[in-house]
């Protein structure tokens, strides 16, 4: 610092050139020029990079944790398991489990902090979808049915519809019923990687979806968003809603005579449930839901036919087999190739129309 002060003194107060100062002080010209242009004379603490005995093992730990991102959470490494593996692979491993735990905890925060989890303060007009199961008595017989839940995280409102399965027709029929009931469509909807929807997860996380689901999204205009594999917690609002609906609407076990009529009742019950206060915001769920409806998309006035068309062949009695069930068509259609129009309204495999191929 004394040298810097001397160079600046010769330059500022004696008016000497940089070359003459270099000759007088014996410093290189570039050094003199650097000191002359220095305008920050604050003292800076030089921090030495800390080294750790764990450094040689960190690449291996990182490799294991990266691989964990490809599997479900229940089968990922715990810090204890990583410590044991290090001891197995390196017989003279010199560090304690506590040291390994600290690094694993820090590394997991880095790996999972940017994986696309939904923010706690959800923007209005967006939704999350998921199925749940419950027991019912339908026409006097006990059965397990599936209910599609569509929740709205901003308001904590939601609707649900009941079906016999979780196939694509059930998903689309349930969404369509809710859209038509509220007269609006969420801008975005979060889904799991349902097999009837997602054909393949591509490199970079993009999804290749079925053509029918893609047409449904285009028709109603919403953006589908898919959770990371094994990370259903990314749509935690609807996960909670699945349990809430089961506890509050399906206890005691409901008795159903007509599934279509029951689904209409569920839409009304869903709206009545929104009259309760929001768990955090100082408004009712209904008030908040009406606010976020303003941010949703207008409903396409032309309904989309979501039924599935598939070929089948009848036997000599006019019967056909479809998804492990036998159906009677008509003796006049015996040993004939027919088209089935399959919807979700009454049964997940209900045949709603049959016609000859020719």
JOPEBEL-V335764 format. One record per pair of residues at least 12 apart in sequence whose ideal C-beta (glycine too) atoms are under 10 Angstrom apart, sorted by the first residue. I is the first residue (numbers start at 1). J is the second residue. Records with the same first field share a line. If there is no record, write none. Layout:
I=J ; J
This chain:
1=41 ; 43
3=25 ; 27 ; 31 ; 32 ; 35
4=31 ; 34 ; 35 ; 36 ; 38 ; 41
5=35 ; 41
6=21 ; 24 ; 25 ; 27 ; 35
7=21 ; 22 ; 24 ; 25 ; 27 ; 31 ; 32 ; 33 ; 34 ; 35 ; 36 ; 38
8=21 ; 35 ; 36 ; 38 ; 41
9=21
10=24 ; 25 ; 32 ; 36
11=32 ; 35 ; 36
12=36
17=32
18=30 ; 32 ; 33 ; 35 ; 36 ; 37
19=32 ; 33
20=32
21=33 ; 35 ; 36
52=95 ; 99 ; 103
53=93 ; 94 ; 95 ; 99
54=86 ; 93 ; 94 ; 95 ; 99 ; 100 ; 102 ; 103
55=103
56=90
57=82 ; 86 ; 89 ; 90 ; 93 ; 94 ; 95 ; 99 ; 100 ; 103
58=103 ; 107
60=82 ; 85 ; 86 ; 89 ; 90
61=77 ; 79 ; 82 ; 83 ; 85 ; 86 ; 100 ; 103 ; 104 ; 107
62=103 ; 107 ; 110 ; 111
64=76 ; 77 ; 81 ; 82 ; 85 ; 86 ; 104 ; 107
65=77 ; 82 ; 104 ; 107 ; 108 ; 110 ; 111 ; 112
66=107 ; 111
68=82 ; 108 ; 111 ; 112 ; 230
69=111 ; 112 ; 115 ; 228 ; 229 ; 230 ; 231
70=229 ; 230
71=229 ; 230
72=229 ; 230 ; 231 ; 232
73=112 ; 230 ; 231 ; 232 ; 233
74=230
75=230
76=108 ; 230
77=104 ; 108
78=101 ; 104
79=97 ; 98 ; 100 ; 101 ; 102 ; 103 ; 104 ; 105 ; 107 ; 108
80=97 ; 100 ; 101 ; 104
81=104
82=97 ; 100 ; 101 ; 103 ; 104 ; 107
83=95 ; 96 ; 97 ; 98 ; 99 ; 100 ; 101 ; 104
84=97 ; 100
85=100
86=100
87=100
112=228 ; 231
115=205 ; 227 ; 228 ; 231 ; 234
116=190 ; 205 ; 225 ; 226 ; 227 ; 228 ; 231 ; 234
117=227 ; 228 ; 231 ; 233 ; 234 ; 235 ; 236
118=153 ; 190 ; 225 ; 227 ; 233 ; 234 ; 235 ; 236 ; 237
119=153
120=153 ; 236 ; 280
121=153 ; 154
122=152 ; 153 ; 154 ; 155 ; 156 ; 237 ; 292
123=153 ; 154 ; 187 ; 188 ; 292 ; 295
124=152 ; 153 ; 154 ; 155 ; 186 ; 187 ; 288 ; 289 ; 291 ; 292 ; 293 ; 294 ; 295 ; 296
125=152 ; 154 ; 155 ; 184 ; 185 ; 186 ; 187 ; 188 ; 222 ; 291 ; 292 ; 293 ; 294 ; 295 ; 296 ; 297
126=152 ; 153 ; 154 ; 186 ; 187 ; 188 ; 189 ; 190 ; 222 ; 223 ; 225 ; 237 ; 292 ; 295 ; 296
127=149 ; 150 ; 151 ; 152 ; 153 ; 154 ; 157 ; 158 ; 159 ; 175 ; 178 ; 185 ; 186 ; 187 ; 188 ; 189 ; 190 ; 191 ; 222 ; 235 ; 237 ; 238 ; 292 ; 296
128=149 ; 150 ; 151 ; 152 ; 153 ; 158 ; 186 ; 188 ; 189 ; 190 ; 191 ; 192 ; 225 ; 227 ; 234 ; 235 ; 236 ; 237 ; 238 ; 239 ; 240 ; 241
129=148 ; 149 ; 150 ; 151 ; 158 ; 171 ; 174 ; 175 ; 178 ; 186 ; 189 ; 190 ; 191 ; 192 ; 194 ; 224 ; 235 ; 238
130=147 ; 148 ; 149 ; 150 ; 151 ; 160 ; 166 ; 190 ; 191 ; 192 ; 194 ; 227 ; 232 ; 235 ; 237 ; 238 ; 239 ; 241 ; 242
131=146 ; 147 ; 148 ; 149 ; 160 ; 163 ; 165 ; 166 ; 170 ; 171 ; 174 ; 192 ; 194 ; 238 ; 242
132=145 ; 146 ; 147 ; 148 ; 149 ; 160 ; 162 ; 166 ; 238 ; 239 ; 241 ; 242 ; 243 ; 244 ; 245 ; 246 ; 250
133=145 ; 146 ; 147 ; 166 ; 242 ; 246 ; 250
134=146 ; 147 ; 162 ; 242 ; 245 ; 246 ; 247 ; 249 ; 250 ; 251 ; 253 ; 254
135=246 ; 250 ; 251 ; 253 ; 254
136=162 ; 250 ; 253 ; 254 ; 255 ; 256 ; 259 ; 262
137=252 ; 253 ; 254 ; 255 ; 256 ; 257
138=162 ; 164 ; 254 ; 255 ; 256 ; 257 ; 258 ; 259 ; 262
139=255 ; 256 ; 257 ; 258 ; 259
140=255 ; 257
142=253
143=164 ; 256
144=164
145=162 ; 163 ; 164 ; 165 ; 250 ; 254 ; 256 ; 259 ; 262 ; 348
146=161 ; 162 ; 163 ; 164 ; 165 ; 166 ; 167 ; 170 ; 171 ; 174 ; 348
147=160 ; 161 ; 162 ; 163 ; 166 ; 170 ; 174 ; 242 ; 245 ; 246 ; 249 ; 250 ; 263 ; 266
148=160 ; 161 ; 162 ; 163 ; 166 ; 170 ; 171 ; 172 ; 173 ; 174 ; 175 ; 177 ; 178 ; 238 ; 242 ; 263 ; 344
149=161 ; 174 ; 178 ; 237 ; 238 ; 239 ; 240 ; 241 ; 242 ; 243 ; 244 ; 245 ; 246 ; 270
150=174 ; 175 ; 177 ; 178 ; 179 ; 182 ; 186 ; 189 ; 238 ; 241 ; 270
151=190 ; 235 ; 236 ; 237 ; 238 ; 239 ; 240 ; 241 ; 242 ; 244 ; 245
152=182 ; 186 ; 237 ; 238 ; 241 ; 274 ; 285 ; 288 ; 289 ; 292 ; 293 ; 296
153=190 ; 235 ; 236 ; 237 ; 238 ; 240 ; 241 ; 292
154=237 ; 278 ; 281 ; 288 ; 289 ; 291 ; 292 ; 295
155=274 ; 278 ; 281 ; 283 ; 284 ; 285 ; 286 ; 287 ; 288 ; 289 ; 290 ; 291 ; 292 ; 293
156=237 ; 240 ; 241 ; 244 ; 274 ; 276 ; 277 ; 278 ; 279 ; 280 ; 281 ; 285 ; 288 ; 289
157=182 ; 241 ; 270 ; 271 ; 273 ; 274 ; 278 ; 284 ; 285 ; 286 ; 288 ; 289 ; 290 ; 292 ; 293
158=178 ; 237 ; 238 ; 240 ; 241 ; 242 ; 244 ; 245 ; 270 ; 273 ; 274 ; 285 ; 289
159=174 ; 175 ; 177 ; 178 ; 179 ; 181 ; 182 ; 241 ; 245 ; 266 ; 267 ; 269 ; 270 ; 271 ; 273 ; 274
160=174 ; 177 ; 178 ; 238 ; 241 ; 242 ; 244 ; 245 ; 246 ; 249 ; 263 ; 266 ; 267 ; 269 ; 270
161=173 ; 174 ; 175 ; 176 ; 177 ; 178 ; 181 ; 259 ; 262 ; 263 ; 264 ; 266 ; 267 ; 270 ; 344
162=174 ; 249 ; 250 ; 254 ; 256 ; 259 ; 260 ; 262 ; 263 ; 265 ; 266
163=259 ; 263 ; 344 ; 345 ; 346 ; 347 ; 348
164=259 ; 344 ; 346 ; 347 ; 348 ; 349 ; 350
165=196 ; 323 ; 344 ; 347 ; 348 ; 349
166=194 ; 195 ; 196 ; 348
167=194 ; 195 ; 196 ; 308 ; 323 ; 342 ; 344 ; 348 ; 349
168=194 ; 195 ; 196 ; 197 ; 210 ; 212 ; 213 ; 216 ; 306 ; 308 ; 344 ; 348
169=196 ; 212 ; 306 ; 307 ; 308 ; 342 ; 343 ; 344 ; 345 ; 348 ; 349 ; 350
170=196 ; 306 ; 343 ; 344 ; 345 ; 347 ; 348
171=191 ; 194 ; 196 ; 197 ; 213 ; 216 ; 306 ; 344
172=196 ; 197 ; 212 ; 213 ; 215 ; 216 ; 217 ; 220 ; 304 ; 306 ; 307 ; 308 ; 343 ; 344
173=263 ; 306 ; 307 ; 343 ; 344 ; 345 ; 348
174=263 ; 306 ; 344
175=189 ; 216 ; 217 ; 220 ; 222 ; 306
176=216 ; 219 ; 220 ; 299 ; 303 ; 304 ; 305 ; 306 ; 344
177=260 ; 263 ; 264 ; 266 ; 267 ; 344 ; 345
178=263 ; 266 ; 267 ; 270
179=220 ; 222 ; 296 ; 297 ; 299 ; 300 ; 303 ; 304
180=267 ; 299 ; 300 ; 303
181=263 ; 264 ; 266 ; 267 ; 268 ; 270 ; 271 ; 299
182=267 ; 270 ; 271 ; 289 ; 293 ; 296 ; 299
183=293 ; 296 ; 298 ; 299
184=292 ; 293 ; 294 ; 295 ; 296 ; 297 ; 298 ; 299
185=219 ; 220 ; 221 ; 222 ; 296 ; 297 ; 298 ; 299 ; 300
186=220 ; 221 ; 222 ; 223 ; 292 ; 293 ; 295 ; 296 ; 297
187=221 ; 222 ; 223 ; 292 ; 295 ; 296 ; 297
188=222 ; 223 ; 224 ; 225
189=217 ; 220 ; 222 ; 223 ; 224 ; 225 ; 226 ; 235 ; 238
190=223 ; 224 ; 225 ; 226 ; 227 ; 232 ; 234 ; 235 ; 237 ; 238
191=207 ; 209 ; 213 ; 224 ; 225 ; 226 ; 227 ; 235 ; 238
192=226 ; 227 ; 229 ; 230 ; 231 ; 232 ; 234 ; 235 ; 238 ; 239
193=207 ; 209 ; 226 ; 227 ; 228 ; 229 ; 230 ; 231 ; 232
194=209 ; 210 ; 213 ; 226
195=210
196=209 ; 210 ; 212 ; 213
197=209 ; 210 ; 212 ; 213 ; 214 ; 216 ; 217 ; 224 ; 226
198=210 ; 213 ; 224 ; 226 ; 229
199=211 ; 213
201=226 ; 228 ; 229
205=226 ; 228 ; 229
206=226
207=224 ; 225 ; 226
209=224 ; 226
212=304 ; 306 ; 308
213=306
215=304 ; 306
216=304 ; 306
218=300 ; 304
219=300 ; 302 ; 303 ; 304 ; 306
220=297 ; 298 ; 299 ; 300 ; 304
221=296 ; 297 ; 298 ; 299 ; 300
222=296 ; 297
223=297
244=273
245=266 ; 269 ; 270 ; 273
248=269 ; 273
249=265 ; 266 ; 269 ; 270 ; 273
254=266
258=346
259=344 ; 345 ; 346 ; 347
260=345 ; 346
263=345
271=285 ; 286 ; 289
272=286
273=285 ; 286
274=286 ; 287 ; 288 ; 289 ; 290
275=287
305=341 ; 343
306=343 ; 344 ; 345
307=340 ; 341 ; 342 ; 343 ; 344 ; 345 ; 350 ; 352 ; 353
308=340 ; 341 ; 342 ; 343 ; 344 ; 349
309=339 ; 340 ; 341 ; 342 ; 353
310=322 ; 323 ; 338 ; 339 ; 340 ; 341 ; 342 ; 351
311=337 ; 338 ; 339 ; 340 ; 357
312=327 ; 329 ; 336 ; 337 ; 338 ; 339 ; 340 ; 351 ; 354
313=333 ; 335 ; 336 ; 337 ; 338 ; 357
314=327 ; 328 ; 329 ; 330 ; 331 ; 332 ; 333 ; 334 ; 335 ; 336 ; 337 ; 338 ; 354
315=329 ; 334 ; 335 ; 336
316=331 ; 334 ; 335
317=329 ; 331 ; 334 ; 335
318=330 ; 331 ; 332 ; 333 ; 334 ; 335 ; 336 ; 338
319=331 ; 333 ; 334
320=333 ; 336 ; 337 ; 338 ; 340 ; 351 ; 354
322=340 ; 342 ; 349 ; 350 ; 351
323=342 ; 347 ; 348 ; 349
324=349
325=347 ; 349 ; 350 ; 351
327=340 ; 349 ; 350 ; 351 ; 354
328=351
329=351 ; 354
330=354
332=356
333=354 ; 355 ; 356
336=354 ; 356 ; 357 ; 358
337=356 ; 357 ; 358
338=351 ; 353 ; 354 ; 355 ; 356 ; 357
339=351 ; 353 ; 354 ; 355 ; 356 ; 357
340=352 ; 353 ; 354 ; 355
341=353 ; 354 ; 355
